[in-house]
Amino acid sequence: MSRTRSAQSDDPRATLRGGLPDRYLTPDDIAEIFEVPKETVYQWRKKRTGPPGFRIGKHIRYDPAVVHRYVTERMTIDAA
């Protein structure tokens, strides 16, 4: 399964809307974005309370669009 990328997205600093990188995110990225320890990210996944990720072999990855949607939903819930 390949992912089509534009020439601009070859730049590691390229971002999507919401300031997230234009690539699948790692647990380290999630920890940095939310300013929490990486262990917290793994606990969120175990408890199914954080942004949903998926497994590629032994690696966990997060779709930046899904992470952005998760944050938007959390903001809506917490604002109510």
PDB file of N, CA, C and O in Angstrom:
ATOM      1  N   MET A   1       0.846  -1.163   0.000  1.00  0.00           N
ATOM      2  CA  MET A   1       0.000   0.000   0.000  1.00  0.00           C
ATOM      3  C   MET A   1       0.897   1.233   0.000  1.00  0.00           C
ATOM      4  O   MET A   1       1.646   1.446   0.953  1.00  0.00           O
ATOM      5  N   SER A   2       0.836   2.034  -1.033  1.00  0.00           N
ATOM      6  CA  SER A   2       1.659   3.235  -1.104  1.00  0.00           C
ATOM      7  C   SER A   2       0.802   4.461  -0.866  1.00  0.00           C
ATOM      8  O   SER A   2      -0.415   4.438  -1.047  1.00  0.00           O
ATOM      9  N   ARG A   3       1.446   5.508  -0.468  1.00  0.00           N
ATOM     10  CA  ARG A   3       0.768   6.749  -0.175  1.00  0.00           C
ATOM     11  C   ARG A   3       1.250   7.793  -1.154  1.00  0.00           C
ATOM     12  O   ARG A   3       2.450   8.045  -1.251  1.00  0.00           O
ATOM     13  N   THR A   4       0.331   8.403  -1.881  1.00  0.00           N
ATOM     14  CA  THR A   4       0.693   9.413  -2.853  1.00  0.00           C
ATOM     15  C   THR A   4       1.056  10.689  -2.124  1.00  0.00           C
ATOM     16  O   THR A   4       0.333  11.118  -1.224  1.00  0.00           O
ATOM     17  N   ARG A   5       2.172  11.301  -2.502  1.00  0.00           N
ATOM     18  CA  ARG A   5       2.619  12.527  -1.861  1.00  0.00           C
ATOM     19  C   ARG A   5       2.939  13.554  -2.928  1.00  0.00           C
ATOM     20  O   ARG A   5       3.414  13.220  -4.013  1.00  0.00           O
ATOM     21  N   SER A   6       2.677  14.782  -2.609  1.00  0.00           N
ATOM     22  CA  SER A   6       3.044  15.848  -3.537  1.00  0.00           C
ATOM     23  C   SER A   6       4.501  16.200  -3.327  1.00  0.00           C
ATOM     24  O   SER A   6       5.096  15.807  -2.323  1.00  0.00           O
ATOM     25  N   ALA A   7       5.077  16.928  -4.250  1.00  0.00           N
ATOM     26  CA  ALA A   7       6.477  17.336  -4.123  1.00  0.00           C
ATOM     27  C   ALA A   7       6.675  18.170  -2.866  1.00  0.00           C
ATOM     28  O   ALA A   7       7.717  18.081  -2.216  1.00  0.00           O
ATOM     29  N   GLN A   8       5.680  18.981  -2.523  1.00  0.00           N
ATOM     30  CA  GLN A   8       5.793  19.824  -1.337  1.00  0.00           C
ATOM     31  C   GLN A   8       5.860  18.984  -0.067  1.00  0.00           C
ATOM     32  O   GLN A   8       6.548  19.368   0.879  1.00  0.00           O
ATOM     33  N   SER A   9       5.153  17.829  -0.017  1.00  0.00           N
ATOM     34  CA  SER A   9       5.118  17.043   1.204  1.00  0.00           C
ATOM     35  C   SER A   9       6.417  16.273   1.441  1.00  0.00           C
ATOM     36  O   SER A   9       6.562  15.636   2.484  1.00  0.00           O
ATOM     37  N   ASP A  10       7.367  16.315   0.501  1.00  0.00           N
ATOM     38  CA  ASP A  10       8.667  15.705   0.742  1.00  0.00           C
ATOM     39  C   ASP A  10       9.463  16.502   1.768  1.00  0.00           C
ATOM     40  O   ASP A  10      10.419  15.992   2.353  1.00  0.00           O
ATOM     41  N   ASP A  11       9.071  17.740   1.981  1.00  0.00           N
ATOM     42  CA  ASP A  11       9.689  18.591   2.994  1.00  0.00           C
ATOM     43  C   ASP A  11       9.228  18.105   4.364  1.00  0.00           C
ATOM     44  O   ASP A  11       8.026  18.117   4.628  1.00  0.00           O
ATOM     45  N   PRO A  12      10.139  17.673   5.257  1.00  0.00           N
ATOM     46  CA  PRO A  12       9.728  17.143   6.553  1.00  0.00           C
ATOM     47  C   PRO A  12       8.989  18.163   7.407  1.00  0.00           C
ATOM     48  O   PRO A  12       8.346  17.799   8.392  1.00  0.00           O
ATOM     49  N   ARG A  13       9.074  19.425   7.041  1.00  0.00           N
ATOM     50  CA  ARG A  13       8.372  20.456   7.800  1.00  0.00           C
ATOM     51  C   ARG A  13       6.980  20.739   7.246  1.00  0.00           C
ATOM     52  O   ARG A  13       6.253  21.556   7.810  1.00  0.00           O
ATOM     53  N   ALA A  14       6.595  20.081   6.154  1.00  0.00           N
ATOM     54  CA  ALA A  14       5.277  20.298   5.561  1.00  0.00           C
ATOM     55  C   ALA A  14       4.202  19.910   6.570  1.00  0.00           C
ATOM     56  O   ALA A  14       4.323  18.893   7.253  1.00  0.00           O
ATOM     57  N   THR A  15       3.159  20.716   6.661  1.00  0.00           N
ATOM     58  CA  THR A  15       2.106  20.436   7.633  1.00  0.00           C
ATOM     59  C   THR A  15       0.735  20.458   6.988  1.00  0.00           C
ATOM     60  O   THR A  15       0.510  21.101   5.962  1.00  0.00           O
ATOM     61  N   LEU A  16      -0.160  19.742   7.614  1.00  0.00           N
ATOM     62  CA  LEU A  16      -1.563  19.754   7.232  1.00  0.00           C
ATOM     63  C   LEU A  16      -2.258  20.849   8.021  1.00  0.00           C
ATOM     64  O   LEU A  16      -1.654  21.488   8.882  1.00  0.00           O
ATOM     65  N   ARG A  17      -3.528  21.062   7.721  1.00  0.00           N
ATOM     66  CA  ARG A  17      -4.306  21.979   8.545  1.00  0.00           C
ATOM     67  C   ARG A  17      -4.252  21.522   9.991  1.00  0.00           C
ATOM     68  O   ARG A  17      -4.182  20.322  10.254  1.00  0.00           O
ATOM     69  N   GLY A  18      -4.282  22.429  10.906  1.00  0.00           N
ATOM     70  CA  GLY A  18      -4.206  22.079  12.316  1.00  0.00           C
ATOM     71  C   GLY A  18      -2.780  21.980  12.810  1.00  0.00           C
ATOM     72  O   GLY A  18      -2.554  21.642  13.972  1.00  0.00           O
ATOM     73  N   GLY A  19      -1.804  22.270  11.948  1.00  0.00           N
ATOM     74  CA  GLY A  19      -0.408  22.269  12.371  1.00  0.00           C
ATOM     75  C   GLY A  19       0.211  20.897  12.525  1.00  0.00           C
ATOM     76  O   GLY A  19       1.319  20.789  13.051  1.00  0.00           O
ATOM     77  N   LEU A  20      -0.460  19.843  12.085  1.00  0.00           N
ATOM     78  CA  LEU A  20       0.091  18.500  12.214  1.00  0.00           C
ATOM     79  C   LEU A  20       0.928  18.148  10.995  1.00  0.00           C
ATOM     80  O   LEU A  20       0.640  18.618   9.895  1.00  0.00           O
ATOM     81  N   PRO A  21       1.958  17.330  11.171  1.00  0.00           N
ATOM     82  CA  PRO A  21       2.809  16.940  10.034  1.00  0.00           C
ATOM     83  C   PRO A  21       2.043  16.175   8.965  1.00  0.00           C
ATOM     84  O   PRO A  21       1.053  15.505   9.260  1.00  0.00           O
ATOM     85  N   ASP A  22       2.502  16.276   7.730  1.00  0.00           N
ATOM     86  CA  ASP A  22       1.910  15.563   6.600  1.00  0.00           C
ATOM     87  C   ASP A  22       2.581  14.196   6.474  1.00  0.00           C
ATOM     88  O   ASP A  22       3.237  13.896   5.476  1.00  0.00           O
ATOM     89  N   ARG A  23       2.401  13.378   7.510  1.00  0.00           N
ATOM     90  CA  ARG A  23       2.916  12.013   7.544  1.00  0.00           C
ATOM     91  C   ARG A  23       2.235  11.327   8.721  1.00  0.00           C
ATOM     92  O   ARG A  23       1.657  11.997   9.578  1.00  0.00           O
ATOM     93  N   TYR A  24       2.297  10.006   8.772  1.00  0.00           N
ATOM     94  CA  TYR A  24       1.740   9.309   9.915  1.00  0.00           C
ATOM     95  C   TYR A  24       2.581   9.639  11.140  1.00  0.00           C
ATOM     96  O   TYR A  24       3.805   9.739  11.059  1.00  0.00           O
ATOM     97  N   LEU A  25       1.915   9.805  12.266  1.00  0.00           N
ATOM     98  CA  LEU A  25       2.575  10.214  13.501  1.00  0.00           C
ATOM     99  C   LEU A  25       2.971   9.002  14.331  1.00  0.00           C
ATOM    100  O   LEU A  25       2.326   7.955  14.275  1.00  0.00           O
ATOM    101  N   THR A  26       4.030   9.157  15.094  1.00  0.00           N
ATOM    102  CA  THR A  26       4.516   8.112  15.990  1.00  0.00           C
ATOM    103  C   THR A  26       4.044   8.418  17.413  1.00  0.00           C
ATOM    104  O   THR A  26       3.570   9.524  17.675  1.00  0.00           O
ATOM    105  N   PRO A  27       4.163   7.462  18.335  1.00  0.00           N
ATOM    106  CA  PRO A  27       3.856   7.764  19.734  1.00  0.00           C
ATOM    107  C   PRO A  27       4.706   8.927  20.275  1.00  0.00           C
ATOM    108  O   PRO A  27       4.229   9.710  21.095  1.00  0.00           O
ATOM    109  N   ASP A  28       5.951   9.037  19.820  1.00  0.00           N
ATOM    110  CA  ASP A  28       6.787  10.176  20.232  1.00  0.00           C
ATOM    111  C   ASP A  28       6.174  11.501  19.768  1.00  0.00           C
ATOM    112  O   ASP A  28       6.173  12.486  20.507  1.00  0.00           O
ATOM    113  N   ASP A  29       5.653  11.514  18.534  1.00  0.00           N
ATOM    114  CA  ASP A  29       5.006  12.721  18.018  1.00  0.00           C
ATOM    115  C   ASP A  29       3.784  13.079  18.861  1.00  0.00           C
ATOM    116  O   ASP A  29       3.583  14.243  19.204  1.00  0.00           O
ATOM    117  N   ILE A  30       2.974  12.081  19.192  1.00  0.00           N
ATOM    118  CA  ILE A  30       1.764  12.320  19.983  1.00  0.00           C
ATOM    119  C   ILE A  30       2.142  12.860  21.358  1.00  0.00           C
ATOM    120  O   ILE A  30       1.517  13.797  21.856  1.00  0.00           O
ATOM    121  N   ALA A  31       3.169  12.267  21.970  1.00  0.00           N
ATOM    122  CA  ALA A  31       3.628  12.748  23.281  1.00  0.00           C
ATOM    123  C   ALA A  31       4.086  14.199  23.196  1.00  0.00           C
ATOM    124  O   ALA A  31       3.797  14.995  24.090  1.00  0.00           O
ATOM    125  N   GLU A  32       4.791  14.543  22.138  1.00  0.00           N
ATOM    126  CA  GLU A  32       5.270  15.911  21.969  1.00  0.00           C
ATOM    127  C   GLU A  32       4.108  16.881  21.714  1.00  0.00           C
ATOM    128  O   GLU A  32       4.071  17.969  22.289  1.00  0.00           O
ATOM    129  N   ILE A  33       3.174  16.493  20.865  1.00  0.00           N
ATOM    130  CA  ILE A  33       2.036  17.355  20.543  1.00  0.00           C
ATOM    131  C   ILE A  33       1.219  17.674  21.790  1.00  0.00           C
ATOM    132  O   ILE A  33       0.834  18.823  22.005  1.00  0.00           O
ATOM    133  N   PHE A  34       0.954  16.658  22.614  1.00  0.00           N
ATOM    134  CA  PHE A  34       0.112  16.841  23.789  1.00  0.00           C
ATOM    135  C   PHE A  34       0.915  17.156  25.053  1.00  0.00           C
ATOM    136  O   PHE A  34       0.348  17.334  26.131  1.00  0.00           O
ATOM    137  N   GLU A  35       2.232  17.223  24.909  1.00  0.00           N
ATOM    138  CA  GLU A  35       3.134  17.546  26.025  1.00  0.00           C
ATOM    139  C   GLU A  35       2.903  16.621  27.218  1.00  0.00           C
ATOM    140  O   GLU A  35       2.716  17.064  28.351  1.00  0.00           O
ATOM    141  N   VAL A  36       2.923  15.309  26.920  1.00  0.00           N
ATOM    142  CA  VAL A  36       2.788  14.276  27.945  1.00  0.00           C
ATOM    143  C   VAL A  36       3.909  13.265  27.742  1.00  0.00           C
ATOM    144  O   VAL A  36       4.495  13.205  26.660  1.00  0.00           O
ATOM    145  N   PRO A  37       4.217  12.469  28.767  1.00  0.00           N
ATOM    146  CA  PRO A  37       5.221  11.413  28.584  1.00  0.00           C
ATOM    147  C   PRO A  37       4.736  10.364  27.584  1.00  0.00           C
ATOM    148  O   PRO A  37       3.533  10.146  27.434  1.00  0.00           O
ATOM    149  N   LYS A  38       5.665   9.730  26.915  1.00  0.00           N
ATOM    150  CA  LYS A  38       5.313   8.692  25.938  1.00  0.00           C
ATOM    151  C   LYS A  38       4.536   7.557  26.606  1.00  0.00           C
ATOM    152  O   LYS A  38       3.648   6.969  25.988  1.00  0.00           O
ATOM    153  N   GLU A  39       4.857   7.250  27.846  1.00  0.00           N
ATOM    154  CA  GLU A  39       4.129   6.197  28.565  1.00  0.00           C
ATOM    155  C   GLU A  39       2.637   6.542  28.675  1.00  0.00           C
ATOM    156  O   GLU A  39       1.792   5.648  28.635  1.00  0.00           O
ATOM    157  N   THR A  40       2.318   7.813  28.810  1.00  0.00           N
ATOM    158  CA  THR A  40       0.914   8.238  28.851  1.00  0.00           C
ATOM    159  C   THR A  40       0.223   7.905  27.534  1.00  0.00           C
ATOM    160  O   THR A  40      -0.926   7.463  27.532  1.00  0.00           O
ATOM    161  N   VAL A  41       0.906   8.110  26.426  1.00  0.00           N
ATOM    162  CA  VAL A  41       0.350   7.790  25.113  1.00  0.00           C
ATOM    163  C   VAL A  41       0.040   6.301  25.037  1.00  0.00           C
ATOM    164  O   VAL A  41      -1.015   5.920  24.530  1.00  0.00           O
ATOM    165  N   TYR A  42       0.938   5.455  25.528  1.00  0.00           N
ATOM    166  CA  TYR A  42       0.701   4.012  25.518  1.00  0.00           C
ATOM    167  C   TYR A  42      -0.462   3.635  26.446  1.00  0.00           C
ATOM    168  O   TYR A  42      -1.238   2.733  26.129  1.00  0.00           O
ATOM    169  N   GLN A  43      -0.586   4.316  27.580  1.00  0.00           N
ATOM    170  CA  GLN A  43      -1.714   4.059  28.488  1.00  0.00           C
ATOM    171  C   GLN A  43      -3.030   4.471  27.848  1.00  0.00           C
ATOM    172  O   GLN A  43      -4.034   3.772  27.985  1.00  0.00           O
ATOM    173  N   TRP A  44      -3.030   5.615  27.143  1.00  0.00           N
ATOM    174  CA  TRP A  44      -4.242   6.034  26.433  1.00  0.00           C
ATOM    175  C   TRP A  44      -4.663   4.953  25.448  1.00  0.00           C
ATOM    176  O   TRP A  44      -5.843   4.617  25.350  1.00  0.00           O
ATOM    177  N   ARG A  45      -3.697   4.415  24.724  1.00  0.00           N
ATOM    178  CA  ARG A  45      -4.010   3.388  23.725  1.00  0.00           C
ATOM    179  C   ARG A  45      -4.562   2.143  24.406  1.00  0.00           C
ATOM    180  O   ARG A  45      -5.553   1.571  23.954  1.00  0.00           O
ATOM    181  N   LYS A  46      -3.922   1.728  25.487  1.00  0.00           N
ATOM    182  CA  LYS A  46      -4.358   0.536  26.221  1.00  0.00           C
ATOM    183  C   LYS A  46      -5.779   0.711  26.758  1.00  0.00           C
ATOM    184  O   LYS A  46      -6.588  -0.215  26.707  1.00  0.00           O
ATOM    185  N   LYS A  47      -6.073   1.907  27.273  1.00  0.00           N
ATOM    186  CA  LYS A  47      -7.392   2.192  27.853  1.00  0.00           C
ATOM    187  C   LYS A  47      -8.397   2.704  26.819  1.00  0.00           C
ATOM    188  O   LYS A  47      -9.569   2.908  27.133  1.00  0.00           O
ATOM    189  N   ARG A  48      -7.929   2.910  25.586  1.00  0.00           N
ATOM    190  CA  ARG A  48      -8.767   3.435  24.496  1.00  0.00           C
ATOM    191  C   ARG A  48      -9.372   4.788  24.852  1.00  0.00           C
ATOM    192  O   ARG A  48     -10.554   5.036  24.612  1.00  0.00           O
ATOM    193  N   THR A  49      -8.541   5.664  25.429  1.00  0.00           N
ATOM    194  CA  THR A  49      -9.026   6.986  25.820  1.00  0.00           C
ATOM    195  C   THR A  49      -8.408   8.118  24.994  1.00  0.00           C
ATOM    196  O   THR A  49      -8.928   9.234  24.996  1.00  0.00           O
ATOM    197  N   GLY A  50      -7.336   7.851  24.309  1.00  0.00           N
ATOM    198  CA  GLY A  50      -6.660   8.883  23.524  1.00  0.00           C
ATOM    199  C   GLY A  50      -7.003   8.774  22.056  1.00  0.00           C
ATOM    200  O   GLY A  50      -7.917   8.043  21.674  1.00  0.00           O
ATOM    201  N   PRO A  51      -6.268   9.501  21.234  1.00  0.00           N
ATOM    202  CA  PRO A  51      -6.520   9.420  19.794  1.00  0.00           C
ATOM    203  C   PRO A  51      -6.264   7.994  19.294  1.00  0.00           C
ATOM    204  O   PRO A  51      -5.286   7.362  19.694  1.00  0.00           O
ATOM    205  N   PRO A  52      -7.143   7.488  18.419  1.00  0.00           N
ATOM    206  CA  PRO A  52      -6.962   6.119  17.936  1.00  0.00           C
ATOM    207  C   PRO A  52      -5.771   5.988  16.994  1.00  0.00           C
ATOM    208  O   PRO A  52      -5.565   6.815  16.105  1.00  0.00           O
ATOM    209  N   GLY A  53      -5.008   4.949  17.206  1.00  0.00           N
ATOM    210  CA  GLY A  53      -3.869   4.657  16.348  1.00  0.00           C
ATOM    211  C   GLY A  53      -4.072   3.323  15.662  1.00  0.00           C
ATOM    212  O   GLY A  53      -5.094   2.662  15.844  1.00  0.00           O
ATOM    213  N   PHE A  54      -3.105   2.943  14.887  1.00  0.00           N
ATOM    214  CA  PHE A  54      -3.159   1.647  14.205  1.00  0.00           C
ATOM    215  C   PHE A  54      -1.764   1.065  14.177  1.00  0.00           C
ATOM    216  O   PHE A  54      -0.771   1.776  14.331  1.00  0.00           O
ATOM    217  N   ARG A  55      -1.704  -0.234  13.978  1.00  0.00           N
ATOM    218  CA  ARG A  55      -0.433  -0.949  14.014  1.00  0.00           C
ATOM    219  C   ARG A  55       0.035  -1.256  12.598  1.00  0.00           C
ATOM    220  O   ARG A  55      -0.736  -1.721  11.759  1.00  0.00           O
ATOM    221  N   ILE A  56       1.311  -0.987  12.350  1.00  0.00           N
ATOM    222  CA  ILE A  56       1.999  -1.392  11.126  1.00  0.00           C
ATOM    223  C   ILE A  56       3.135  -2.292  11.612  1.00  0.00           C
ATOM    224  O   ILE A  56       4.167  -1.816  12.085  1.00  0.00           O
ATOM    225  N   GLY A  57       2.921  -3.595  11.484  1.00  0.00           N
ATOM    226  CA  GLY A  57       3.887  -4.519  12.064  1.00  0.00           C
ATOM    227  C   GLY A  57       3.911  -4.322  13.564  1.00  0.00           C
ATOM    228  O   GLY A  57       2.873  -4.411  14.218  1.00  0.00           O
ATOM    229  N   LYS A  58       5.083  -4.055  14.117  1.00  0.00           N
ATOM    230  CA  LYS A  58       5.174  -3.828  15.558  1.00  0.00           C
ATOM    231  C   LYS A  58       5.101  -2.345  15.922  1.00  0.00           C
ATOM    232  O   LYS A  58       5.220  -1.988  17.094  1.00  0.00           O
ATOM    233  N   HIS A  59       4.909  -1.494  14.939  1.00  0.00           N
ATOM    234  CA  HIS A  59       4.913  -0.045  15.163  1.00  0.00           C
ATOM    235  C   HIS A  59       3.501   0.524  15.232  1.00  0.00           C
ATOM    236  O   HIS A  59       2.621   0.122  14.470  1.00  0.00           O
ATOM    237  N   ILE A  60       3.292   1.464  16.152  1.00  0.00           N
ATOM    238  CA  ILE A  60       2.027   2.176  16.277  1.00  0.00           C
ATOM    239  C   ILE A  60       2.138   3.477  15.499  1.00  0.00           C
ATOM    240  O   ILE A  60       3.136   4.190  15.609  1.00  0.00           O
ATOM    241  N   ARG A  61       1.118   3.784  14.717  1.00  0.00           N
ATOM    242  CA  ARG A  61       1.088   5.036  13.956  1.00  0.00           C
ATOM    243  C   ARG A  61      -0.277   5.679  14.118  1.00  0.00           C
ATOM    244  O   ARG A  61      -1.267   5.008  14.413  1.00  0.00           O
ATOM    245  N   TYR A  62      -0.314   6.988  13.921  1.00  0.00           N
ATOM    246  CA  TYR A  62      -1.532   7.772  14.048  1.00  0.00           C
ATOM    247  C   TYR A  62      -1.707   8.599  12.786  1.00  0.00           C
ATOM    248  O   TYR A  62      -0.760   9.217  12.300  1.00  0.00           O
ATOM    249  N   ASP A  63      -2.925   8.606  12.259  1.00  0.00           N
ATOM    250  CA  ASP A  63      -3.246   9.423  11.096  1.00  0.00           C
ATOM    251  C   ASP A  63      -3.463  10.851  11.600  1.00  0.00           C
ATOM    252  O   ASP A  63      -4.305  11.058  12.474  1.00  0.00           O
ATOM    253  N   PRO A  64      -2.732  11.844  11.078  1.00  0.00           N
ATOM    254  CA  PRO A  64      -2.877  13.213  11.583  1.00  0.00           C
ATOM    255  C   PRO A  64      -4.298  13.758  11.440  1.00  0.00           C
ATOM    256  O   PRO A  64      -4.734  14.545  12.280  1.00  0.00           O
ATOM    257  N   ALA A  65      -5.022  13.363  10.406  1.00  0.00           N
ATOM    258  CA  ALA A  65      -6.408  13.827  10.244  1.00  0.00           C
ATOM    259  C   ALA A  65      -7.291  13.273  11.368  1.00  0.00           C
ATOM    260  O   ALA A  65      -8.173  13.974  11.863  1.00  0.00           O
ATOM    261  N   VAL A  66      -7.058  12.029  11.767  1.00  0.00           N
ATOM    262  CA  VAL A  66      -7.827  11.420  12.855  1.00  0.00           C
ATOM    263  C   VAL A  66      -7.472  12.079  14.183  1.00  0.00           C
ATOM    264  O   VAL A  66      -8.352  12.305  15.014  1.00  0.00           O
ATOM    265  N   VAL A  67      -6.204  12.387  14.392  1.00  0.00           N
ATOM    266  CA  VAL A  67      -5.781  13.075  15.620  1.00  0.00           C
ATOM    267  C   VAL A  67      -6.442  14.454  15.688  1.00  0.00           C
ATOM    268  O   VAL A  67      -6.929  14.858  16.744  1.00  0.00           O
ATOM    269  N   HIS A  68      -6.458  15.167  14.576  1.00  0.00           N
ATOM    270  CA  HIS A  68      -7.094  16.486  14.545  1.00  0.00           C
ATOM    271  C   HIS A  68      -8.584  16.363  14.869  1.00  0.00           C
ATOM    272  O   HIS A  68      -9.118  17.161  15.639  1.00  0.00           O
ATOM    273  N   ARG A  69      -9.250  15.373  14.289  1.00  0.00           N
ATOM    274  CA  ARG A  69     -10.679  15.151  14.554  1.00  0.00           C
ATOM    275  C   ARG A  69     -10.905  14.797  16.027  1.00  0.00           C
ATOM    276  O   ARG A  69     -11.868  15.263  16.636  1.00  0.00           O
ATOM    277  N   TYR A  70     -10.019  13.976  16.597  1.00  0.00           N
ATOM    278  CA  TYR A  70     -10.114  13.603  18.011  1.00  0.00           C
ATOM    279  C   TYR A  70     -10.046  14.854  18.895  1.00  0.00           C
ATOM    280  O   TYR A  70     -10.840  15.006  19.823  1.00  0.00           O
ATOM    281  N   VAL A  71      -9.107  15.734  18.607  1.00  0.00           N
ATOM    282  CA  VAL A  71      -8.944  16.953  19.411  1.00  0.00           C
ATOM    283  C   VAL A  71     -10.202  17.825  19.280  1.00  0.00           C
ATOM    284  O   VAL A  71     -10.699  18.357  20.272  1.00  0.00           O
ATOM    285  N   THR A  72     -10.707  17.966  18.058  1.00  0.00           N
ATOM    286  CA  THR A  72     -11.902  18.776  17.836  1.00  0.00           C
ATOM    287  C   THR A  72     -13.091  18.209  18.621  1.00  0.00           C
ATOM    288  O   THR A  72     -13.850  18.963  19.230  1.00  0.00           O
ATOM    289  N   GLU A  73     -13.250  16.890  18.606  1.00  0.00           N
ATOM    290  CA  GLU A  73     -14.336  16.252  19.358  1.00  0.00           C
ATOM    291  C   GLU A  73     -14.172  16.476  20.853  1.00  0.00           C
ATOM    292  O   GLU A  73     -15.144  16.771  21.548  1.00  0.00           O
ATOM    293  N   ARG A  74     -12.943  16.338  21.353  1.00  0.00           N
ATOM    294  CA  ARG A  74     -12.679  16.545  22.785  1.00  0.00           C
ATOM    295  C   ARG A  74     -13.001  17.988  23.184  1.00  0.00           C
ATOM    296  O   ARG A  74     -13.571  18.232  24.247  1.00  0.00           O
ATOM    297  N   MET A  75     -12.638  18.922  22.340  1.00  0.00           N
ATOM    298  CA  MET A  75     -12.912  20.336  22.642  1.00  0.00           C
ATOM    299  C   MET A  75     -14.419  20.579  22.699  1.00  0.00           C
ATOM    300  O   MET A  75     -14.893  21.331  23.551  1.00  0.00           O
ATOM    301  N   THR A  76     -15.164  19.957  21.808  1.00  0.00           N
ATOM    302  CA  THR A  76     -16.619  20.108  21.788  1.00  0.00           C
ATOM    303  C   THR A  76     -17.237  19.497  23.044  1.00  0.00           C
ATOM    304  O   THR A  76     -18.115  20.102  23.660  1.00  0.00           O
ATOM    305  N   ILE A  77     -16.785  18.304  23.427  1.00  0.00           N
ATOM    306  CA  ILE A  77     -17.308  17.636  24.621  1.00  0.00           C
ATOM    307  C   ILE A  77     -16.986  18.435  25.874  1.00  0.00           C
ATOM    308  O   ILE A  77     -17.851  18.625  26.729  1.00  0.00           O
ATOM    309  N   ASP A  78     -15.756  18.902  25.988  1.00  0.00           N
ATOM    310  CA  ASP A  78     -15.334  19.624  27.194  1.00  0.00           C
ATOM    311  C   ASP A  78     -15.950  21.016  27.274  1.00  0.00           C
ATOM    312  O   ASP A  78     -16.050  21.577  28.365  1.00  0.00           O
ATOM    313  N   ALA A  79     -16.363  21.580  26.155  1.00  0.00           N
ATOM    314  CA  ALA A  79     -16.974  22.914  26.155  1.00  0.00           C
ATOM    315  C   ALA A  79     -18.446  22.854  26.599  1.00  0.00           C
ATOM    316  O   ALA A  79     -19.028  23.865  26.992  1.00  0.00           O
ATOM    317  N   ALA A  80     -19.027  21.665  26.529  1.00  0.00           N
ATOM    318  CA  ALA A  80     -20.455  21.519  26.866  1.00  0.00           C
ATOM    319  C   ALA A  80     -20.706  21.514  28.357  1.00  0.00           C
ATOM    320  O   ALA A  80     -21.853  21.399  28.790  1.00  0.00           O
TER     321      ALA A  80
END
